[in-house]
């Protein structure tokens, strides 16, 4: 795997991602963990499920949070 172009030494190992609707009601929270992606970029990855507090329907979500400029140059 290629080495990232840059890293953030101040980045934590995990982030908590809170999902809210436009009224501020929390649908859930997931933990995003530090990851080096197959492209060589670094950042965080999360997946999980949240629930609509009104209907109780569940939603699945996934998120990539990528450090801008961390993708290695093409070889």
C-alpha positions in Angstrom: 0.0 0.0 0.0 1.4 3.4 -0.9 2.5 5.8 1.9 0.1 8.8 2.3 1.3 12.1 1.1 0.6 13.6 4.6 -0.8 12.6 8.0 -2.4 14.6 10.8 -0.3 13.8 14.0 -3.0 15.6 16.1 -5.9 13.4 14.8 -7.4 11.1 17.5 -7.9 7.3 17.0 -11.7 7.7 16.8 -14.4 10.3 16.1 -18.0 10.2 17.3 -20.4 11.0 14.4 -23.8 12.1 15.7 -26.7 12.1 13.2 -29.4 14.7 13.7 -32.4 15.8 11.7 -33.0 19.4 10.8 -35.0 19.9 14.1 -32.0 18.8 16.2 -33.4 15.4 17.2 -30.7 12.8 17.5 -31.2 9.7 15.4 -28.0 8.0 16.7 -24.2 8.1 16.9 -21.5 6.0 15.4 -17.8 5.7 16.0 -15.5 6.5 13.1 -12.1 4.8 13.5 -8.8 5.8 12.0 -8.1 4.1 8.7 -5.7 4.0 5.8 -7.7 3.4 2.7 -6.7 1.2 -0.3 -6.0 4.4 -2.3 -3.3 5.3 0.3 -5.3 8.2 1.7 -5.8 8.4 5.5 -8.8 9.4 7.5 -11.7 7.7 9.3 -14.3 5.1 8.4 -17.6 4.4 10.1 -20.7 2.3 9.4 -23.7 1.5 11.5 -27.4 1.9 11.9 -29.5 4.8 13.2 -33.2 5.0 14.0 -35.9 7.6 13.2 -37.1 8.6 16.7 -40.7 9.1 15.4 -41.3 6.1 13.1 -38.6 3.8 14.6 -37.6 2.8 11.1 -33.9 2.0 11.0 -31.4 3.3 8.5 -27.9 1.9 7.6 -25.1 4.4 6.9 -21.5 4.5 6.0 -19.1 7.4 6.0 -15.5 8.1 4.8 -13.8 11.1 6.4 -10.6 11.7 4.4 -7.7 13.9 5.2 -7.5 16.4 2.2 -4.2 16.1 0.4 -3.3 12.7 1.9 -3.7 10.7 -1.3 -0.3 9.6 -2.6 0.9 10.9 -6.0 0.2 8.5 -8.9 3.1 6.3 -9.7 
